[in-house]
């Protein structure tokens, strides 16, 4: 769409709006004024007819008094017929004080709608002001109709004249009003095309003048903004060029780094494979060594147990203490070998657990008797319910609990106390072992479950 077509449509649209608004305003004003003047004229005519009827009643009271008093209907009828000869009168009726019709006369050629007649009923007064009857006069609507037709013509001619003047005024006004707007529209299109140096003349001091002033300020700001933007684009282009060169250099370095990382990754993967192989070899060695050591150790333990049973004779006391020491250390070595074999099974995923119900109080009592050091005179308090069972692998449960108890006994000083507590928490049982030993430093707590890790005993007592 060309600028001319766009502008023409814009101008026609505004002209149409002004003309439509003016036309509606004039029509509505004419209708309102016409309605007002017609109503006022109708009221005026009716008041004239009513005054005429009142005058007739006042002037005819004495003439009709005798006829009404004696109910002389023939006389009253003659008077009514004489009164209806008036060209404006259609019907004339006479009533007594009770409202009974005594006489009535209507024009023979009259064929008017009763609702269109102007009817007035006036009382008849005597000399003392008393009511002696009433008359009803119906006037012809012709006079009213002629007056209404004349009034409608006057209003119509006036409205047409006002509409014509309004249209002429609107055309002149819109022409004067739209001329500066047309200039602004054309200037706006040129500015949109890139002519930011353009300005429009300010021809008035009204809102259109303010609009032209704002338009000029806008073009100045747009021109400055474009200049600033061009400078920024130039600066950003130069900076981007530097960034691109830096990125190219960084890309070269990154590619070399990626190559180095890939080589390091391959070396790490190779090292991990070797470590896994070494770990598997270590586990296999530990398992094999533990199995091989367990066979002679079992024989040694069986022989010592047999000797200590004294089935072959009584053992001297000085030898018994040595044998008991050997038995304790043999049991310790056997437990260590069992732990090493369990660790190997865990690492290889071959550890078989056999859960069974275990009476907790009975099991803990056995663990205490098994490893309690009598020489430290420890106070051992057990707060374990008598009827509390747990579902666990008996050997694994023994190893875990004995390990915890042995640590508590080991690091609790002579005369100290070890508290063993067990409480049910829903479907689980919470075990707690508390001692009066020196404890584990806070910075070592996160490592206590590391494989083969032990807290240094130099300062902490083991």
Number of C-alpha atoms within 10 A of each C-alpha: 6 7 12 10 10 11 15 13 12 14 18 11 12 14 18 15 12 17 19 14 13 17 18 13 14 20 16 13 14 19 15 12 14 19 14 12 15 17 13 12 16 16 12 12 16 16 12 12 19 19 14 14 21 19 12 16 21 16 13 15 21 14 12 22 19 14 18 22 12 8 14 14 16 12 14 23 19 13 21 21 18 12 19 21 15 12 10 14 19 25 24 25 23 27 21 21 14 9 11 11 16 19 23 21 20 17 15 8 7 10 8 12 8 10 8 14 18 18 20 17 18 19 19 26 19 14 8 6 8 10 15 19 24 23 27 19 29 22 24 19 19 13 12 18 13 11 15 16 12 12 16 16 11 13 19 15 12 14 20 15 12 17 19 14 13 17 18 13 14 21 16 12 14 17 14 11 13 16 13 20 16 16 14 19 16 16 19 19 13 15 17 10 9 11 14 20 12 15 19 16 12 15 11 11 11 10 9 17 17 14 16 23 16 12 18 20 13 14 18 16 13 15 18 13 12 13 12 12 12 12 12 12 12 12 12 13 12 12 12 13 12 12 13 12 12 12 14 12 11 12 12 12 12 14 11 12 12 13 12 12 13 12 12 12 13 12 12 12 12 12 12 12 12 12 12 12 12 12 13 15 12 13 19 16 13 17 20 14 14 19 16 12 14 16 10 11 17 14 11 15 18 13 13 16 14 12 16 18 12 10 9 9 9 11 15 8 9 8 11 14 12 10 17 14 12 15 19 12 13 17 15 12 15 18 13 13 21 17 15 18 21 17 18 22 16 12 13 12 9 11 13 10 11 11 14 12 12 16 15 18 17 14 15 18 12 14 17 17 10 11 13 17 13 8 8 14 13 17 13 15 13 16 13 17 14 10 9 16 17 16 15 15 15 15 11 15 16 15 15 10 17 18 14 13 21 17 14 20 24 16 19 21 17 14 11 16 18 19 15 16 15 17 14 13 8 7 6 10 14 10 12 12 15 15 20 15 19 13 14 15 9 7 7 11 10 8 11 12 9 8 8 6 9 12 15 11 9 7 8 13 15 14
